[in-house]
Amino acid sequence: MPRGVKKTDLPSKTCATCGKPFSWRRKWEKVWDEVKYCSDRCRGAKPPRR
C-alpha cells in the first residue's frame, strides 16, 4: 500500500520572478509561508518591471 501524499495534492505557489507555478518541497516544510521563488536563479534575478 502506498504511503504519503500525491504530487497533485501538494500546495503550490507562483514564482515572484518568472511567474511559473511550483510545488511544495519537503525542505520548505517549516518555511513554506516565506517561500517566494521557485529556484536560486529566480531568487537572484530582479523581478520584471510592469
ABEGO torsion letter per residue (X at the ends): XBBEBBAAABBBBBBAAAGBBBBBBAAAAAAAAABABABAAAAABBBBBX
